[in-house]
Amino acid sequence: MRFQLTMEQKVVAGFAAILLMFSVLLGHSLLSLIRVAKAQDEAADAARTLDLAGEIRAVIAEMSGVERELRTAYATGRPSAATGIRRGHEFMFSRFDSAATSIVKLFDTAEDRAAADQVSQDVDAWKQLFFELTNGAALDERSAAARLDRLGSLTQRMEASANGLATMHRQKLQDADRENDEGVAAAKRLQLVLLVSAIGVTCWWTRKWRTQHQILNEATRRAEAGFREVARSEREILRLNQDLERRVADRTSELARVASELEVRNREVERANRMKTEFLARMSHELRTPLNAIVGFSDLLAEQPAGPLPPTYRRFAANIQEGAQHLLHIVNDVLDLSKIEAGRIDLQTETLRPADALEDVLSVITPLARIKNIAIANQIPPAMRITADRTRFKQILYNLLSNAVKFTPENGRVWIADSSQGDTACFCVGDTGVGIPRDELAAIFDEFHQVGLPPGAVKEGTGLGLAITKRLADLHGGTIWVESNPGRGSRFFFSLGPHSLEPALLLEEKA
């Protein structure tokens, strides 16, 4: 049985079919927009959470750096420096509290809130230990070490928790982006299917009913205009992408060119520095040979082997001796510095008594001190034994003690004492001299730097003594620093690195 439809019924049915397809298209588009908007909201929340997690990780990284500074302060025997560390990092806890308060508001799962609570509890415990270590109270070595170990374990656990939190929300951000992309792709696919179906129904309807030709032509024209607009938009997007790629390529090539130029300049600087070091070494050798001859002949003249010299000539010979010795000392300093920079100094470490090495140095320094009536106090334990290069250790002592005598007025006092900590040998050379201005403390270990002297005073030397001393301490694995008050004297501390103090002395101190 066949049903015959009138023209009006067919027109109504065609309009109904087209209206249904466009209704479905509109409904699905709305659902896709809702899905995409939800995904974008989730992505935005995840991005904000990642930013806050990054802030928390930055604070934890700063806490890790503070822990290392505290360890260094206690390891070098300067627990008083912990108070300065506390003042320099007291704002990091407020930054953490602000970030933690903001990030908790974005959490919607019990797992996230539990992780955040754990990090906050660890930070509170870390804060308590930090205040105990930096409140200025004297802590014994075992108590300080236990707190530092607890501080390190808390830091590692907070870093792991913060990294896990960041990883979790980074995955959420990736899931939200993927959901967004899938929603957009699904909407496009369905829209394409419905659009093709609508065009097919329209074409069929046009073939069936010629009388609707004008209406279909109008619809086709509009569809073509829409396609042309879409094509134009796609071409514009393609052009913008190509322009962006070109700019990125230009910027990449520019960065590569700059990096290449920097590499070339670095090589030129290294080459110039190497040539400077080699030039100083060669010139020092070339100068030292004739200087040794001058010193030898001036000494021979001073001994007057051919008979007494007139007073004027004896004064000339003495002036030659003094100038040659001074110039030879300068050349030796330059040669030592060039050897250190070129890496040509190999330490010959051995077990020695600092008191014996100091006795050799004082045999040279003491006559100079007597001229200015300066008392030198030796406070080094006679039984103390260290591991070091004997020659370089004596050179460090000579440089520091000679400077102390040079910058100490008459009737002053110079001393050397033991300041060892743990298994690290450390010494202090102090004086009651003119002191060092605060603005020059950071530069006194630079090459050719000389501390400003009072008006009328003459600068002697090359300014290389302290620079060489610092390099020699570094070669031993130690360091050097200074404490000074202008007009009240200075104290130079230098260490010889871990395990430089013999265990016998450690056991004797514990007993």
ABEGO torsion letter per residue (X at the ends): XBBBBBAAAAAAAAAAAAAAAAAAAAAAAAAAAAAAAAAAAAAAAAAAAAAAAAAAAAAAAAAAAAAAAAAAAAAAGBAAAAAAAAAAAAAAAAAAAAAAAAAAAABABAAAAAAAAAAAAAAAAAAAAAAAAAAGBBBBAAAAAAAAAAAAAAAAAAAAAAAAAAAAAAAAAAAAAAAAAAAAAAAAAAAAAAAAAAAAAAAAAAAABAAAAAAAAAAAAAAAAAAAAAAAAAAAAAAAAAAAAAAAAAAAAAAAAAAAAAAAAAAAAAAAAAAAAAAAAAAAAAAAAAAAAAAAAAAAAAAGAAEBBBAAAAAAAAAAAAAAAAAAAAAAAAAAAAAAAAGABBBBBBBBBAAAAAAAAAAAAAAAAAAAGBBBBBABBAABBBBBBAAAAAAAAAAAAAAAAAABBBGBBBBBBBABBEABBBBBBBBABAEBBAAAAAAAABBGBBBBBBBGBBBBEAGAAAAAAAAAAAAAGBBBBBBBBBGAEBBBBBBAEBGABBAAAAAAAAX
